[in-house]
Amino acid sequence: MSAHKVGFWLLALAVLACLGPGCDYPSDSAISGHVTDSVTSAPIDSVKVYASSIVGMPGSMWTEPLLRDITDADGRFFFWTSGDGVYIVEVRKEGYCEPLPQMLKGGGELNFVLVADGAP
């Protein structure tokens, strides 16, 4: 086996070892959050969560879809990121009005409060 292939496999094993529990990641290399109901404050499960990266230079910018998740029973979602860049996060759930997207740099914690369709 060539030295190049050995180096590749050693790097791959190191990355896989660090993906497991107990590996500490900086908080700015992840996007996490919580989605709740505006009236009851209860967590909402099965919300579709999308993260896009802003790409380009001022005057010529666009978003590039990157990540998708669905909230769990506690209304939580989670994405690993590179820790660089600016991300736009959107949430969607049938039966609820779509809230404004939230933007953050690098990573961090976001909270969305959804209003049911037809709610005052």
NUSESE-658922 format. One record per residue: residue in one letter; x, y, z of N, C-alpha, C in turn; chain; residue number from 1. Coordinates in steps of 0.2 Angstrom, whole numbers, plus 5000, padded with zeros to 4 digits. Layout:
N
 code n_px n_py n_pz ca_px ca_py ca_pz c_px c_py c_pz unit pos
    A    X    Y    Z     X     Y     Z    X    Y    Z    A NUM
...
END
This chain:
120
 code n_px n_py n_pz ca_px ca_py ca_pz c_px c_py c_pz unit pos
    M 5004 4994 5000  5000  5000  5000 5005 5006 5000    A   1
    S 5003 5011 4996  5007  5017  4995 5006 5021 5002    A   2
    A 5011 5026 5003  5011  5030  5008 5005 5035 5008    A   3
    H 5003 5037 5002  4997  5041  5001 4991 5038 5004    A   4
    K 4990 5031 5002  4984  5028  5004 4984 5027 5012    A   5
    V 4990 5025 5015  4991  5024  5022 4989 5031 5025    A   6
    G 4991 5036 5023  4990  5043  5026 4982 5044 5026    A   7
    F 4979 5043 5020  4972  5044  5019 4968 5040 5024    A   8
    W 4970 5034 5025  4966  5029  5030 4967 5031 5037    A   9
    L 4973 5034 5039  4975  5036  5045 4970 5042 5047    A  10
    L 4970 5047 5042  4966  5053  5043 4959 5051 5043    A  11
    A 4956 5046 5039  4949  5044  5040 4948 5041 5046    A  12
    L 4952 5037 5049  4951  5034  5056 4951 5039 5061    A  13
    A 4955 5044 5061  4955  5049  5066 4949 5053 5066    A  14
    V 4946 5055 5060  4940  5059  5059 4934 5055 5062    A  15
    L 4934 5048 5060  4929  5044  5063 4929 5043 5070    A  16
    A 4935 5043 5073  4936  5042  5080 4933 5048 5084    A  17
    C 4934 5054 5081  4932  5060  5084 4924 5062 5083    A  18
    L 4921 5058 5079  4914  5059  5078 4910 5056 5083    A  19
    G 4912 5052 5087  4909  5048  5092 4908 5052 5098    A  20
    P 4904 5049 5103  4903  5053  5109 4909 5054 5113    A  21
    G 4910 5059 5117  4916  5061  5121 4920 5066 5117    A  22
    C 4919 5067 5111  4923  5071  5107 4921 5078 5108    A  23
    D 4925 5083 5110  4923  5090  5111 4924 5094 5105    A  24
    Y 4918 5097 5103  4918  5101  5097 4917 5109 5100    A  25
    P 4920 5113 5096  4919  5120  5098 4912 5122 5097    A  26
    S 4908 5126 5101  4901  5127  5100 4900 5131 5094    A  27
    D 4905 5135 5091  4904  5138  5085 4905 5134 5079    A  28
    S 4905 5127 5080  4906  5123  5074 4899 5119 5073    A  29
    A 4894 5121 5077  4887  5118  5076 4882 5123 5077    A  30
    I 4876 5121 5074  4870  5125  5074 4865 5120 5077    A  31
    S 4862 5123 5083  4857  5119  5086 4852 5123 5088    A  32
    G 4846 5121 5090  4841  5125  5092 4835 5121 5095    A  33
    H 4829 5125 5096  4823  5122  5099 4817 5126 5095    A  34
    V 4812 5122 5094  4806  5125  5091 4800 5124 5095    A  35
    T 4796 5129 5097  4791  5129  5102 4785 5132 5099    A  36
    D 4779 5130 5102  4772  5133  5100 4771 5140 5103    A  37
    S 4769 5145 5099  4768  5151  5102 4763 5152 5108    A  38
    V 4758 5148 5108  4753  5148  5113 4754 5144 5119    A  39
    T 4756 5138 5118  4757  5133  5123 4765 5133 5126    A  40
    S 4769 5135 5122  4776  5135  5123 4779 5128 5123    A  41
    A 4775 5123 5121  4777  5116  5120 4782 5115 5114    A  42
    P 4786 5110 5115  4791  5109  5110 4787 5106 5104    A  43
    I 4789 5107 5098  4785  5104  5092 4790 5099 5088    A  44
    D 4788 5093 5087  4792  5088  5084 4790 5088 5077    A  45
    S 4795 5085 5073  4794  5084  5066 4794 5090 5062    A  46
    V 4797 5096 5064  4798  5102  5060 4804 5101 5056    A  47
    K 4803 5103 5049  4809  5103  5045 4813 5109 5046    A  48
    V 4819 5108 5046  4824  5113  5048 4829 5113 5042    A  49
    Y 4831 5119 5039  4835  5119  5033 4841 5124 5035    A  50
    A 4847 5123 5034  4852  5127  5034 4856 5128 5028    A  51
    S 4857 5135 5026  4860  5136  5019 4866 5141 5021    A  52
    S 4871 5141 5017  4877  5145  5018 4876 5150 5013    A  53
    I 4879 5156 5015  4879  5162  5010 4886 5162 5007    A  54
    V 4885 5162 5000  4891  5162  4996 4892 5168 4992    A  55
    G 4898 5170 4990  4899  5175  4985 4902 5181 4989    A  56
    M 4902 5187 4985  4904  5193  4987 4898 5198 4987    A  57
    P 4898 5203 4991  4893  5208  4990 4891 5210 4983    A  58
    G 4885 5211 4981  4883  5212  4975 4882 5206 4970    A  59
    S 4885 5200 4973  4884  5194  4969 4884 5188 4974    A  60
    M 4879 5188 4978  4878  5183  4983 4872 5179 4982    A  61
    W 4873 5173 4984  4867  5168  4984 4868 5163 4990    A  62
    T 4863 5159 4991  4863  5154  4996 4864 5147 4993    A  63
    E 4867 5143 4997  4869  5136  4994 4866 5131 5000    A  64
    P 4861 5128 4998  4858  5123  5003 4863 5118 5005    A  65
    L 4864 5117 5012  4869  5113  5015 4866 5107 5019    A  66
    L 4862 5109 5024  4860  5104  5029 4852 5104 5030    A  67
    R 4850 5098 5032  4843  5097  5033 4842 5093 5040    A  68
    D 4837 5094 5044  4836  5090  5050 4828 5091 5051    A  69
    I 4826 5086 5055  4819  5086  5058 4819 5086 5065    A  70
    T 4816 5091 5068  4816  5091  5076 4813 5084 5079    A  71
    D 4816 5083 5085  4814  5077  5089 4808 5079 5093    A  72
    A 4807 5074 5097  4801  5075  5102 4801 5081 5106    A  73
    D 4807 5083 5108  4809  5089  5112 4809 5095 5108    A  74
    G 4808 5095 5101  4808  5101  5097 4815 5103 5096    A  75
    R 4820 5099 5097  4827  5101  5096 4830 5098 5089    A  76
    F 4834 5102 5086  4838  5101  5080 4845 5102 5081    A  77
    F 4849 5099 5076  4856  5100  5077 4860 5099 5070    A  78
    F 4865 5103 5069  4869  5102  5063 4876 5103 5065    A  79
    W 4881 5099 5062  4888  5101  5062 4889 5106 5057    A  80
    T 4894 5111 5058  4896  5115  5052 4903 5115 5052    A  81
    S 4906 5119 5047  4913  5120  5047 4916 5125 5052    A  82
    G 4911 5129 5055  4913  5134  5060 4915 5140 5056    A  83
    D 4915 5140 5050  4916  5146  5046 4910 5148 5042    A  84
    G 4909 5154 5040  4904  5156  5036 4898 5159 5039    A  85
    V 4893 5161 5035  4887  5164  5038 4881 5159 5035    A  86
    Y 4877 5157 5040  4872  5152  5038 4865 5155 5039    A  87
    I 4860 5153 5035  4853  5155  5036 4849 5149 5038    A  88
    V 4845 5149 5043  4842  5143  5045 4834 5145 5045    A  89
    E 4831 5140 5042  4823  5141  5041 4820 5135 5044    A  90
    V 4814 5136 5046  4810  5130  5049 4803 5130 5045    A  91
    R 4800 5124 5044  4794  5123  5041 4790 5118 5044    A  92
    K 4783 5119 5046  4779  5114  5048 4772 5115 5046    A  93
    E 4769 5110 5043  4762  5110  5041 4758 5112 5046    A  94
    G 4753 5117 5045  4749  5119  5051 4751 5125 5054    A  95
    Y 4757 5127 5053  4760  5133  5056 4762 5138 5051    A  96
    C 4762 5145 5053  4765  5150  5048 4772 5149 5048    A  97
    E 4775 5151 5042  4782  5150  5042 4786 5157 5045    A  98
    P 4790 5156 5050  4793  5162  5053 4799 5164 5048    A  99
    L 4801 5170 5050  4807  5173  5046 4813 5169 5047    A 100
    P 4817 5168 5042  4823  5164  5043 4828 5168 5048    A 101
    Q 4832 5164 5052  4837  5167  5056 4844 5166 5053    A 102
    M 4848 5171 5054  4855  5171  5051 4860 5171 5057    A 103
    L 4866 5167 5056  4871  5167  5061 4878 5166 5058    A 104
    K 4883 5168 5061  4890  5167  5059 4893 5161 5062    A 105
    G 4896 5156 5059  4899  5151  5062 4894 5146 5064    A 106
    G 4891 5147 5070  4887  5142  5073 4884 5145 5079    A 107
    G 4880 5141 5083  4877  5144  5089 4870 5141 5090    A 108
    E 4866 5144 5095  4860  5141  5097 4854 5146 5094    A 109
    L 4849 5143 5091  4844  5147  5089 4837 5144 5092    A 110
    N 4832 5149 5092  4826  5146  5095 4820 5149 5090    A 111
    F 4816 5145 5088  4810  5147  5084 4804 5146 5088    A 112
    V 4799 5151 5087  4793  5150  5090 4788 5151 5084    A 113
    L 4784 5145 5084  4779  5145  5078 4772 5147 5080    A 114
    V 4769 5150 5076  4762  5152  5077 4757 5148 5072    A 115
    A 4752 5145 5075  4748  5140  5071 4744 5144 5066    A 116
    D 4743 5141 5060  4739  5145  5055 4732 5146 5058    A 117
    G 4730 5153 5057  4723  5155  5060 4723 5157 5067    A 118
    A 4729 5157 5070  4730  5159  5077 4729 5167 5077    A 119
    P 4726 5170 5082  4726  5177  5082 4733 5181 5083    A 120
END
